[in-house]
Amino acid sequence: MGKLVVSLDNVVIKEFQITKERTTLGRRPYNDIVIDNLAVSGEHAVLTAAQSDVYIEDLNSTNGTYINGKAVKKQLLSNNDVVEVGKYRIKFLAEEAEDYEKTMILRPGAFGRAPGAVPAGAGGPAAATPPAAGPASIKVLNGGAAGREVLLTKVVTTVGKPGVQVASVTKRPGGYVLSHVEGSRRPNVNGQPVGEEAISLKHGDIIDLAGTQMQFVQN
């Protein structure tokens, strides 16, 4: 599921392997991860593991929980995310870090040089079929990047506009699922907003994310 590396003033003070569904973090000694500092609440936050996904949720702490400098209530953790509680920095390292890729920003021309992004083809119906090299892809339907496809060859692919709205598509043994990661508005799949739980994707599903429409394509 991954591990957490706790540091203070850039000095690593402990590492913690995530091995169970619920891992608590706080100042009280009964927590799984104990940080004995007055800036940390007795029961500060909880990490919940669901298959390959790990979420962190702030438990109404006094000083809040931050991810990469932004205050959060509940959020899906991505590889190399830095959780901040008080002066402590907790880096999340996924088990399959080499299979993660950076967030792709959906803006005109963004996919032209992005790793894993390929032209949809010379136009016509054939563009709806994903290349044989990848089991599935996401095709952009509108905006300046319309017609581009992003191959889902990684375990986790994040799409959206950082700071506005971001979602993740996770490859699981039973198929692909989409989860809300960041933003006050949630992405829609076939017109229905994504809730707290990840939603399974099937061929032809339409994803609406930060004003961009995309289609999930799978053989």
C-alpha positions in Angstrom: 0.0 0.0 0.0 3.0 2.3 0.4 4.9 3.9 3.3 5.2 7.2 5.1 8.5 9.0 5.7 8.3 11.4 8.7 10.8 14.3 8.8 11.4 17.4 10.8 13.7 20.2 9.5 14.6 17.9 6.6 15.8 15.2 8.9 14.0 11.8 8.6 13.0 10.7 12.1 10.8 7.6 11.3 9.3 5.5 8.5 6.0 3.8 8.7 4.7 1.0 6.4 1.0 1.1 5.7 -0.2 -2.4 6.3 -3.9 -2.1 7.3 -7.1 -0.4 6.2 -7.1 2.3 8.9 -4.0 4.1 10.3 -4.3 6.9 12.8 -2.0 9.8 13.3 -1.8 12.1 16.3 -0.1 13.1 19.6 -1.8 10.5 21.8 0.2 7.4 22.5 -2.5 5.0 21.2 -2.2 6.3 17.6 -0.5 4.1 15.0 1.8 7.1 14.1 2.6 9.1 17.2 4.0 12.7 16.8 4.6 14.1 20.2 4.3 17.8 19.5 1.8 20.4 20.7 1.0 21.5 17.2 -0.4 18.0 16.5 -3.8 17.2 17.9 -4.4 14.1 20.0 -6.3 12.5 17.1 -5.1 14.5 14.2 -5.8 12.5 11.0 -6.6 9.1 9.7 -5.3 7.2 6.7 -7.7 4.8 5.0 -6.5 2.2 2.5 -8.8 0.8 -0.1 -7.0 -1.7 -2.4 -4.3 0.4 -4.1 -5.7 3.8 -3.0 -4.8 5.6 0.3 -6.9 8.5 1.5 -6.0 10.9 4.4 -8.7 12.6 6.4 -8.3 15.4 8.9 -10.1 14.7 12.2 -11.1 18.3 12.9 -7.6 19.0 14.2 -6.7 22.3 15.8 -4.0 23.3 13.2 -5.3 21.4 10.2 -3.8 18.9 7.8 -2.0 20.1 4.6 -1.0 18.3 1.4 1.7 20.0 -0.7 0.9 23.3 1.2 -2.9 23.2 0.7 -5.3 22.6 3.6 -7.5 19.5 3.1 -10.3 17.7 4.8 -10.1 14.4 2.9 -8.0 13.6 -0.1 -6.5 10.7 -2.1 -2.8 10.5 -1.7 -0.5 10.3 -4.8 3.1 9.2 -4.9 5.5 11.8 -3.4 2.7 13.8 -1.8 3.9 15.7 1.3 1.5 15.8 4.2 2.2 18.6 6.7 1.1 18.5 10.3 2.5 21.2 12.5 6.2 21.5 11.6 6.4 17.8 10.5 6.5 16.7 6.9 5.2 13.2 6.0 6.1 12.0 2.5 3.8 9.3 1.0 5.7 6.8 -1.2 3.5 4.4 -3.2 4.6 0.8 -3.5 4.6 1.0 -7.3 6.1 4.5 -7.5 7.7 3.7 -10.9 4.2 3.2 -12.3 2.9 6.6 -11.4 3.0 9.6 -13.7 2.7 13.3 -13.3 -0.6 15.2 -13.4 -1.4 16.2 -17.0 -2.9 19.6 -17.3 -5.8 19.9 -19.7 -5.2 23.0 -21.7 -4.7 23.8 -25.5 -1.6 22.0 -26.7 -0.9 20.3 -23.4 -1.0 16.8 -24.9 1.2 17.7 -27.9 4.4 16.9 -26.0 3.1 15.1 -22.9 4.6 11.7 -22.2 2.1 8.9 -23.2 0.0 11.3 -25.3 -0.4 10.4 -29.0 -2.4 11.9 -31.8 -5.8 10.4 -32.3 -5.2 9.8 -36.0 -6.2 11.4 -39.2 -9.8 11.7 -38.1 -12.8 9.6 -38.7 -14.3 6.7 -36.7 -11.0 4.9 -36.3 -9.9 7.5 -33.7 -12.3 6.0 -31.2 -10.2 2.7 -31.0 -7.3 2.8 -28.5 -3.9 1.8 -29.8 -3.0 -1.9 -29.4 -0.1 -0.9 -27.1 -2.4 0.2 -24.3 -5.4 -1.6 -22.7 -7.4 1.6 -22.5 -7.2 5.4 -23.1 -8.9 8.7 -22.4 -9.9 10.7 -25.5 -10.4 14.5 -25.1 -13.6 15.5 -26.9 -13.6 19.3 -26.6 -11.3 22.4 -26.2 -7.9 23.0 -27.6 -6.8 19.4 -27.0 -9.8 17.8 -28.7 -9.0 14.6 -30.5 -6.0 13.7 -28.4 -5.7 10.5 -26.4 -3.9 9.7 -23.2 -2.9 6.0 -22.9 -3.7 4.5 -19.5 -0.5 2.4 -19.3 0.3 3.4 -15.7 -1.2 2.1 -12.4 -2.5 5.7 -11.7 -3.0 8.5 -14.2 -4.1 11.9 -12.9 -6.0 14.3 -15.1 -7.3 17.8 -14.7 -6.2 21.3 -13.7 -4.1 21.4 -10.5 -5.7 23.8 -8.0 -9.0 23.7 -9.8 -10.2 20.1 -10.3 -8.2 16.9 -10.5 -9.3 13.2 -10.8 -7.3 10.0 -10.9 -7.9 6.9 -13.1 -6.6 3.8 -11.3 -5.9 0.5 -13.1 -7.1 -2.4 -11.0 -7.3 -6.2 -11.7 -11.0 -5.9 -12.4 -10.8 -2.8 -14.6 -10.4 1.0 -14.3 -11.9 3.3 -11.6 -12.1 7.1 -11.4 -11.7 9.0 -8.1 -12.1 12.6 -7.1 -8.7 14.0 -5.9 -8.9 17.8 -5.7 -11.3 20.7 -6.2 -14.6 21.9 -4.7 -16.5 20.6 -7.7 -16.5 16.8 -8.4 -16.1 15.3 -11.8 -19.1 13.8 -13.5 -19.3 10.5 -15.3 -22.3 10.3 -17.7 -23.8 13.3 -16.0 -23.6 11.9 -12.5 -21.1 13.4 -9.9 -18.5 11.1 -8.5 -18.9 10.6 -4.7 -16.5 9.7 -2.0 -16.0 6.2 -3.4 -14.2 5.5 -6.7 -16.5 4.7 -9.6 -15.9 1.9 -12.2 -15.4 3.0 -15.8 -16.7 1.2 -18.8 -16.1 1.7 -22.5 -17.8 4.8 -23.8 -18.3 6.6 -20.5 -18.2 10.4 -20.7 -16.1 12.2 -18.1 -16.7 15.9 -17.4 -13.7 17.4 -15.6 -12.9 21.1 -15.1 -15.0 22.0 -18.2 -13.3 19.4 -20.4 -15.2 16.4 -21.7 -13.3 13.1 -22.2 -14.4 9.6 -23.2 -13.1 6.4 -21.6 -12.1 4.0 -24.4 -11.4 0.3 -23.9 -11.3 -2.7 -26.1 
